[in-house]
Amino acid sequence: MAHFITFEGIEGSGKTTQIAKVAELLRGQGYNVVTTREPGGCPISNAIREILLNPANDALENRAELLLYAAARAQHVAEVIQPALKQGQIVLCDRYTDATLAYQGYGRGLDLDLIEELNTLASGDCRPHLTLLLDMPHETGLKRALERNDTQNMCDEGRFEQESLDFHKRVREGYLFLAQKDPQRMQVIDATGTPAEVSERLIACLQAYLDSGTGS
């Protein structure tokens, strides 16, 4: 059975670490797992990612940013996500349509209905079965992200880390509002504490989902 599982959260919430742990666990249980990310996941989308996340592109207009995310997603879905799901694989994706609503909608203040339409157009109605929202205070997440960029030499992907604390606060609040609207799909995971503690919470939620037999 195919499962499309997305991981969401503010900067520094630990998504990349947790996706790697979940992928290892599921592969150990015999599942065929694909891990991917947005923006990116395939060559064309990765090229768009370089534009979107490069701090040098601070003049990028908000509407242009939104459209670039949609373009990257359309390619990613067609080239990576849909083929994997058709083969019955589990797809673990670092960010997806909820991120666009949280960042470009609640963060930037762009029209939410327009974003929903673009998300539908870009994704071709390819919707997650489960979304795991790693939640923590925005001050903590931003501090972690800035430290990570320095230690891992990721400063060329730090455009969003340059935004104000108020921006990151709006993004977090947007995520939590989305989770309230869709509690069946979107599960909020406390992302504070050690990576092992967060993994325990996340895996318990994931296992309950898999045991329920939901998927496609």
Secondary structure, DSSP 8 states (H G I E B T S, - for coil): --EEEEEEESTTS-HHHHHHHHHHHHHHTT--EEEEESS-SSHHHHHHHHHHH-GGGTT--HHHHHHHHHHHHHHHIIIIIHHHHHTT-EEEEES-HHHHIIIIIIIT---HHHHHHHHHHHHTT---SEEEEEE--HHHHHHHHHHHHHHTT-GGG-TGGGS-HHHHHHHHHHHHHHHHH-TTTEEEEE--S-HHHHHHHHHHHHHHHHHHT---
